[in-house]
Amino acid sequence: MDQSAVVWTLILLAFAMATLPFAADRPFLVLPWFRAVGNRRPWLCWLESLAFFIVLAASAYLASSLVGKAIFTGSDLSSLIFFMARVVGVSLLVALVLAYAGWRYKGGAVRKTFFDRLLELLVFYGLVGVLGFAFESSIGNVFVQGWEFYAITLSLFLVLAYPGFVYRYLLRRRKSISKK
């Protein structure tokens, strides 16, 4: 896998992950202000949220270590298949961790606010960033980045989220107003 393929993979993944919080109504994070099905104490919700974020950070670290330490050559097909199997496996692990929140709230209705969607967007930015650093370390040397890099990439991630924002807050509202 050459550098241009990695860049386009990350751009497409970033676009998908940036629009996902606005396109889907199901929660992707276990936030303590969402109540699960049944009456639970507030401190249990905070504890469950903390455990969820610890598991999510551990799975991101595992993804970074598994993908980042994978060595492959571009000419060898078996190493490319092994590398892509690692990427798909780690992606499925992170998807399972993120699916827990939707499974947790399956019995009740959860209404996500703009703040909740923004938190999901920031978590997805971090996950795409971790995968980007893992790709970078598997290709060659990892470069040290300053705050400017993170400001620019966050801005680009927000630009990629704009179609989902338009769909959620501008387009759907306009359609409901025109039906009246």
Rosetta blueprint (number, residue, H / E / L):
1 M L
2 D L
3 Q H
4 S H
5 A H
6 V H
7 V H
8 W H
9 T H
10 L H
11 I H
12 L H
13 L H
14 A H
15 F H
16 A H
17 M H
18 A H
19 T H
20 L H
21 P H
22 F H
23 A H
24 A L
25 D L
26 R L
27 P L
28 F L
29 L L
30 V L
31 L L
32 P L
33 W L
34 F L
35 R L
36 A L
37 V L
38 G L
39 N L
40 R L
41 R L
42 P H
43 W H
44 L H
45 C H
46 W H
47 L H
48 E H
49 S H
50 L H
51 A H
52 F H
53 F H
54 I H
55 V H
56 L H
57 A H
58 A H
59 S H
60 A H
61 Y H
62 L H
63 A H
64 S H
65 S H
66 L H
67 V H
68 G H
69 K L
70 A L
71 I L
72 F L
73 T L
74 G L
75 S L
76 D L
77 L H
78 S H
79 S H
80 L H
81 I H
82 F H
83 F H
84 M H
85 A H
86 R H
87 V H
88 V H
89 G H
90 V H
91 S H
92 L H
93 L H
94 V H
95 A H
96 L H
97 V H
98 L H
99 A H
100 Y H
101 A H
102 G H
103 W H
104 R H
105 Y L
106 K L
107 G L
108 G L
109 A L
110 V L
111 R L
112 K L
113 T L
114 F H
115 F H
116 D H
117 R H
118 L H
119 L H
120 E H
121 L H
122 L H
123 V H
124 F H
125 Y H
126 G H
127 L H
128 V H
129 G H
130 V H
131 L H
132 G H
133 F H
134 A H
135 F H
136 E H
137 S H
138 S H
139 I H
140 G L
141 N L
142 V L
143 F L
144 V L
145 Q L
146 G L
147 W H
148 E H
149 F H
150 Y H
151 A H
152 I H
153 T H
154 L H
155 S H
156 L H
157 F H
158 L H
159 V H
160 L H
161 A L
162 Y H
163 P H
164 G H
165 F H
166 V H
167 Y H
168 R H
169 Y H
170 L H
171 L H
172 R H
173 R H
174 R H
175 K H
176 S H
177 I H
178 S H
179 K H
180 K L
